[in-house]
Amino acid sequence: MHKKKVVIGFLGTQLDSGRGAGRWEKWRPTLSLMQHEDLVIDRLELLYAPQHMALAQLVRDDIATVSPETSVSLVPMDIADPWDFEEVYARLFDWAQTYRFDPEREDYWTHITTGTHVAQICLFLLVESRRIPGVLAQTSPPRRQRMGDPGSYALIDLDLSRYDGIARRFGAEQSEAVQFLKSGIATRNAGFNALIDEIERVAVRSRAPILLTGPTGAGKSHLARRMYELKKARHQIQGDFVEVNCATLRGDGAASTLFGHKKGAFTGAAADRAGLLRAADQGVLFLDEIGELGLDEQAMLLKAVEEKRFYPMGSDREAGSDFQLIAGTHRDLRADVAQGRFREDLFARINLWSYTLPGLAARPEDIEPNMDHLLARLVGETGQVVRFNAQARTRYLRFARSPDALWSGNFRDLSASMTRLATLADGGRISTALVDAEIQRLQWLWQRGDAPPHAGAGKGSGLGALLPAEVLEPMDLFDRLQLQAVLDVCRASPSLSEAGRRLFDRSRMQRSVINDADRLRKYLLKFGLTWDGVVGRPS
């Protein structure tokens, strides 16, 4: 089906003017679009100020002479101040809202050569936002003025998805932003990568509050700062990144720290204090462990988030701060709301964008790239290159990815572990012996209450330290727990035979030939284990 072409544009009170016969010798932009032999314009929506109605009628009549197939609709646009952006945009917006566009049957060209600069900008914005569908049209005069020469015209499609080069640049920019949020770490966990992809889009498009949940050490504070740095680099914010751990705020000090106070507001308030909300004006306020705030502070924070206004302690005059809030917590705020420990209205306000960062144990495939990142960062800090030897790296990863590696401190544990290994590595090489000792340190850390191991301790006691991943991962939890219990008995027994007697103390009485040591040896062998390998001493 052939679509009709419809042009929308302002009357040019200077460029389109002219009353005598000489007007046909000059280039007039609105008329010129109708003079192209290869172009048929079916309709022109000519916007004009009422005081220029005579000129609009003359242009309409001239168009009828050169292009009788073009119908011209004269659209009076009563604008008191054509340089007032708000007024011009509002009038054009209202017109576009009531105009019956029919994109299936008509193509729309918005002519932006005529009209004030303000009108041209407003038309551009309405086309860009698709309030006026179609493309922009720009006309240009001929190089040499000749009667009847219409000059040239160009079309500009603001649908950026149609431009491959621009789309590639947008894609590259988003990819760079995602990598920035991940600190350049080539993470492999699909769920985490999808999470960061969405957080990137929200970070650069929204100033609404963001809630980051997840276990301690999962990287909430680090991610909040990276979001701030990304917005700062794109000139979306001008202020500072202000971080406070709400778990450290108590009593009058909590409200004072956040909202400030007037001198004499409470005992010890010897001078005025601005507070952290004002310090975060035009920037980002990161409230870590927001669930630890008291109910009074929660009420004050809600007002500050919604109205950008609040009362400092002891003051009867409001203060203002326009900040973006990023909140972090390891708690389930839904449960806190249900139990009355957290305000429901504040939770609703900060829960528009809510993201749960998984702990390290839930992202075993990301342990290796994070190890490499941490070692590279240590190289930058110390100037010393540190690497695992192949066997040590395999052994560390086998343990780190196993169920025995709890990573209760998440990335803090991994960072501390890499720091210890790098510090103790002679000649910049992390050996198997260092890894064995480090595994014991981590196991002691996660077991709580055992005596700390020394640097010369023997092999790790967890299953991950004894079994390769391809053996351990297919095992049911039942089998892993049973094997761990057997190993605990072995390590607590003076010999293989004694361990067998303890383990088979009931069934051995039903056998005619008793060989507890052999039964235990065969059980261990099913997993590729030996007595010496388990307890570190001969049977």
Buried (B, 14 or more C-beta within 10 A) or exposed (E): EEEEBBBBBBBBBEBBBBEEEEBBEBBBBBBBBBBBEEEEBBBBBBBBBEEBEEBBBBBBEBBBEBBEEBBBEBBBBEBEEBEEBEBBBEBBBEBBEEBEBEEEEBBBBBBBBBBBEBBBBBBBBBBEEEBBBBBBBBBBBEEEEEEEBBBEBEEEEBEEEEEEEEEEEEEEEBEEBBBBBBBEBEBBBEEBBEBBBEBBEBBBEEBEBBBBBBBBBBBBBBBBBBBBBBBBEEEBBEBBBBBBBBBEBEEBEBBBBBBBBBEEBBEEBEEBBBBBBBBBBEBBBBBBBBBBBBEEBBBBBBBBBEEBEBBBBBBEEEBEBEBBBBBBBBBEBEEBBEEEBBBEEBBEBBBEBBBEBBBBBBBBEBBBBBBBBBBEBBBEEEEEEBBBBEEBBBBBBBBBBBBBBBBBBBBBBBBBBBBBBBEBBEEEEBBBEBBBBBBBBBBBBBEEEEEEBEEEBEBBBBBBBBBBBEBBEEBEEEEBEEBBEBBEBBEEBEBBBBBBBBBBEEEBEEEEEBBBBEBBBEBBEEBEBEBEEBBEEEB
